[in-house]
Amino acid sequence: MTIFLRLLAAHMLTDFIIFRDRVYFLRLGGGFKGSILHSLIYIVCIVILCWPFMGIDWINFGGLKLNGWFMLLPLALLHIGADRFDRSLITGAPGHNTAYFIMWQAISVLVLFLVAPLAHYAEIIYFDKFLLVVIGAIFVTYFLMMLLYFIDKDLSAQEFPIPDERYASMLSRLVLYFLLLIPGYMGWGLGVLWLVFAASTGGVRGFDIPKTRIYVGTPLTVTAAVIVRLFVLYA
């Protein structure tokens, strides 16, 4: 799973972190500039994270063998295709934005799983665990920020939250996520205390947090933390 985790980290960094706003506005214009920039960032992230494994065969099907270098172009083209067909951000689809977002993210991750060779490298298992923690952190912050926005938009046509509200919610989920990763019962106890604190104060800095942040964001954050915790502490 080493290469898959690195590809997944590259995908998460590209879609949610690196030049996210710049790429969004370029994509919003309807041209290919945003998609091309997006795919170039994706390629760079893949090369950096998968550098030790670029020379080994990723695809070995019959007589067809393709190593990591040969897979860069297909992966970039697939990423451009996802950009062009995903309507959750570009044109919008009232009542269906959440479905579009989940569908294209699921397809993108499935493609990575299919092309990544199922090889295990014991000497870098600690870096794999670090990557898993990073992937989980991006999931509970930026991924859930977009998912919760699309849910609110589909249900009540709610606008994108202002930066202070957005980052306060992300910080609250991130703190809960890292507390639950603390080994032993201390992590569970601190996580519960944080939930009680957040509920009693109305969220970080007193924002009136929408119900989706509570009833969708919190359970998904706890679920992500539990999954990462199991792999990091016991794998």
Secondary structure, DSSP 4 states (H G I P E B T S, - for coil): -HHHHHHHHHHHHHHHTTTHHHHHHHHHTTSSHHHHHHHHHHHHHHHHHHGGGTTSEEEEETTEEEEHHHHHHHHHHHHHHHHHH-TTTTT--TTTHHHHHHHHHHHHHHHHHHHS-----GGGHHHHHHHHHHHHHHIIIIIHHHHHHHHHHHHH-PPPPPHHHHHHHHHHHHHHHHHHTSTTHHHHHHHHHHHHHHHHHTSGGG----HHIIIIIHHHHHHHHHHHHHHHHH-
